[in-house]
Amino acid sequence: MSGHREFSGPTAGDIANLLRPHAEALGRMIFPASVMAAGFLCIGSLHGEPGDSLKIQTRGPKRGTWADYATSDSDPNGKGDMLKLLQLTIGGGDMKKAIEEAKRYLNLDSMDPRALERMQLAARKAQERQERQKASEDEGKRRNAEGLWHSAAPLTPGMPPVLYLAGRGILFGADSPLKRPPGSIRYHHAVTHKESGQKLPAMATCFIGADKQIKGVHLTFLEYTAGGGWVKIPDMVIEGKRTKVSKKIWGPTYWGAHLPLWKGGQNCPLADIRAGTAVEGSEGIEDGLSYAMANPQARVIAGGTLGNLGQMILPPQAGDFNFLAQNDTDPKPIEAFEAAMLKQQAQAKHQRSDRRIGARRPPQQYKDWNDWLQGKSR
C-alpha cells in the first residue's frame, strides 16, 4: 500500500488560487486594451473596451480579484476571482469552459500529479497568508474609521449637519417629532476629501455591526453657500465624467452593518430590541430620518448603499423588515432593490424567522421619502 495519500485533482477553488499569481498576465491576455494604473489592471468592462471601470488587483492580499465599479453592489457578475473572469469572458458564461481554459493556461493536465499537488498546497498557503494580511489591514482601517468618528463632535444646535438636515426638512427639538439628533451622527470640521484634495466639513455617521462594534463611517461632505446655507458639496467632473463626490464610506468592514438613525420607542441598540419589533430600512440617511419625522415610534436604520441594505444583519428576534424604497424609473436601481429584498428574505429563512420582508414607498409623485417630506413632487 502506498504511503502517499490519494490525490483527486484540483477543485474550482484550487484553480482560482493557482490563477492569483498570474492576474496581470491573464488579465492582459483577456483584455488586450487594458492598462496598468496604481497596481490595478484597468479596462472599460467585461466587453474589453478601453476604460477604467473594471479593475483587476495585481498585487497585495487581494491579488487575483476584480470588480466592475460601474455595476451595482448586488450585480452577481460585477466582481469575482480570475476563474470567474474567465467564465464571463472566454467561457461565455460557462464555468466548465472557464475551468478548461484555466487548466490549459496553467498546463495542469500535463503536469506531474505530485508537482501539481505541491503547487496547490503552496497556493493554499499563500492564500491563507493573504487572508491573514487582509484581515489585519481591514482591522487597522476599521480602527482608523472608528477613531475618526470618536474625534467628531456630538451634534448640537447650529452645527453644520443639523443645519444641513434642517434644509432637507428634518428638524430636531421640542417642536419636532424628533426631539434630539441621533447619537450615531456627529460633526467633523475637517475630513480629507480625496477628489478635491482638501479637508472639508462632514456629517459623520457610524456603522454598527451585529456585535455592537463600530464597523465604518459614512461621510456626507458639506459646504456653506450664500443662497442655500449648508448643503452637500456639488458633483465634480473627473476624467470627463460628472461624478458624485459628496458621500463616502470609510472602513472596509461596514458590509452587513447598519447606520442607526432612530430608535423609536426603545432606547437600546438594534441587537437588543424586543422580539417582534418591526424595523424600517432606508438606503440613505435623509430618507430614513424623513420617514422617522412622520413615524417617530418606528425603528429606523440605513444601509448607506442599496447593496448593503440587502446585506444588513438583523437580530434574529427582529419582526418584519420594510425597505423604505424610492420610486425609481432607472432599471439598475430597480434590479438592485429587488436583489436586496431577496437577500433579506434569504437571511430571514436562514435565521428560521417568520419575518416578512416588504417595501414602503412614498406616493408616486415623489421620487423618495425626503422629497415627500418636503412636498417636492416630480
Summary of the structure (lengths in Angstrom):
residues: 378
radius of gyration: 23.7
end to end distance: 78.1
largest distance: 86.0
contacts: 1183
relative contact order: 0.09
helix: 34%
strand: 23%
